[in-house]
Amino acid sequence: MPTNNPTIEQFLRIRQAFGARFTGSGHHVVFLMNLTGTAQVYVMNESGGWPHLVTDFDNRVMDVWPLPQRAQLLFAMDQGGNENSQLYLTNEDGTDILALTNNPAAMYNLGAISVDGQWLAITSNARNGQDYDIYLLKTGDTFDQSQLIKKNQGWWRVLDFSSDNRRLLAVSHLSNLNHELYELIIDTGEMMHLTPHQGNAQYNFAQYWGPQEDVLMASDENAEFTHLALWRRQTRRLEWLTQDPYDVEYLAVHRPSGHYAYVLNRQGYSQLYVSANGMTEPIQSLSKGVIAQIDWHPNGSDLALTYHDATHNPNVYRVHLNPLETTPITWASRSGLDFHQFVEPTLHAFPSFDGLMVPVWLYRPQQPHSERVPVVISVHGGPESQERPGFNPVYQYLLSRGFAIAAPNVRGSAGYGKTYVHLDDVQKRMDSVKDLAALVTWLRDQPGINGHRIALMGGSYGGFMVLAGLTTYPDLFAAGVDIVGIANLETFLENTSPYRRKLREAEYGSLDHDRAFFRTISPVYHVNNIQAPLMVVHGQNDPRVPVSEAEQIVKHLRAKNLPVEYMLFEDEGHGVVKLKNRLTLYPRIASFLEKHLMHNA
């Protein structure tokens, strides 16, 4: 039964179901769920029922794909969070698992499956560890039997097969925000550049569409937001299908019918649209939260998607279009908690130092323990990411303990247009830290908020923001929690995975030109300024922000006898995802915050 005094362990044991796709027959749905403590593959009847466990590994499964016209699945899995995903083939019931790749030092990314299920297009850095070449693999063969189609430089992904299996769509990432889209002729290796452009432009979710196999995609070429666009083969130009002041964040095409579905990000809330039979209509039934991934049923009349909001954990839903009906397929465990006691945030905006209005989600505890409650400012990573009104069990636990949560989208965040996302580039880096100081000023004017008992908490780039906030504005914060954060921009870029360095230099600055600047702003050079107690968390296998970043900041703090707690997880990477480790970590974080924001108040 629900309890009035739930423990943080109960919140952490709330499960998530996500990443659903219909099998080729349409009779089953495959998806990921963390019921065992890590994300594993499950399969169940398309209309619901009891899920069947397909995989049962200690390591997380990262994605799963059903094969068209076969009762088989592909899935990707890494080791200990190192992100070097390997590919596996199995029957839908989990029997006869075959490792298609077996090189733990390389990453293998499934890009596309041919319409007939006979061929797989894969990108991998197996050649040199940093450049992602394109390979063709016959289904059932292992990678040593693959055919190298195209040698590349940098980060590439394959997006789709043509219906005759002769062409591929592939995208080159010059940076996280600048792409080039190509069509590759498989037999000759010839590449046709589809999207020559000036400046930064993204080309996401590109898929063949229509009898001429034009290309449907989401792009922000010459625009503030990513719009739905159609590349016409006849004219070799983009035709814009939407002009909303919001980003298209997902797109799925049902090729036989030409139907497509897409999701708009409206100030953080997802809005699903379906285009069928010449009409485009919004689907209003799931509009108070976040939609992640959409997939068409083979019949072209149903969708599977993942939905969650602030008070509902992620689950797989089926959307039947005619008549419109939305029903959950999965019922991931709520750990005996009463979700009616969970808190929805309210969306606000506060003025920063230069007058820029910065969005922030504010969560207030339903049962505050005092007239003025302490606040945890939670800063997202990226920085080209976005705080959304989705489900966060740690937020809900802290709220139940009497904390407020302020989750800003400081300048540089995605979701607010191309201009906004570039406001923190390179020399403007510390402007985003000034946004945190402006947020404190705003919070002090809010009723019921104790603006002098504030902690910073964040992961990855959010961890950098925690350290930068504590070193730049030491008087404003009572505590900090840095999870897999950057302490030194120079050593971060030197030691991050080689393929990521170029992508990150476009955002942070380059080792060739900006080392002196990195040394002026990196928190590790300003540890003397830190006054608040700090908790540092890292995964030993982190390929993005190497563990040396945590070791640096901890070493400097301890050398100066400054208060720091350090938690290192040997079997984690860029974040802590295994339930057994989360059950160790987050009670410590909760106790740390209670000690320094409540007990020492």
Secondary structure, DSSP 4 states (H G I P E B T S, - for coil): ---SS--HHHHHT---EEEEEE-TTSSEEEEEE-TTSS-EEEEEETT--PPEE----SSPEEEEEEPTTSSEEEEEE-STT----EEEEEETTS-S-EES---TTS-EEEEEE-TTS-EEEEEE-TTTSS--EEEEEETT--GGG-EEEE--SSEEEEEEE-TTSSEEEEEEEEETTEEEEEEEETTT--EEE----SS---EEEEEEETTTTEEEEEE-TTSSS-EEEEEETTTTEEEE----SSEEEEEEEETTTTEEEEEEEETTEEEEEEEETTEEEEETTS-SSEEEEEEE-TTSSEEEEEEEETTEEEEEEEEEETTEEEEES-----TT--GGG----EEEEEE-TTS-EEEEEEE--SS-SSSSEEEEEEE-SSSS----S---HHHHHHHHTT-EEEEE--TT-SSS-HHHHTTTSGGGHHHHHHHHHHHHHHHHTSTTEEEEEEEEEEETHHHHHHHHHHHH-TTT-SEEEEES--S-HHHHHHHS-HHHHHHHHHHH--TTT-HHHHHHH-GGGGGGG--S-EEEEEETT-SSS-THHHHHHHHHHHHTT--EEEEEETT--SS---HHHHHHHHHHHHHHHHIIIIIT-
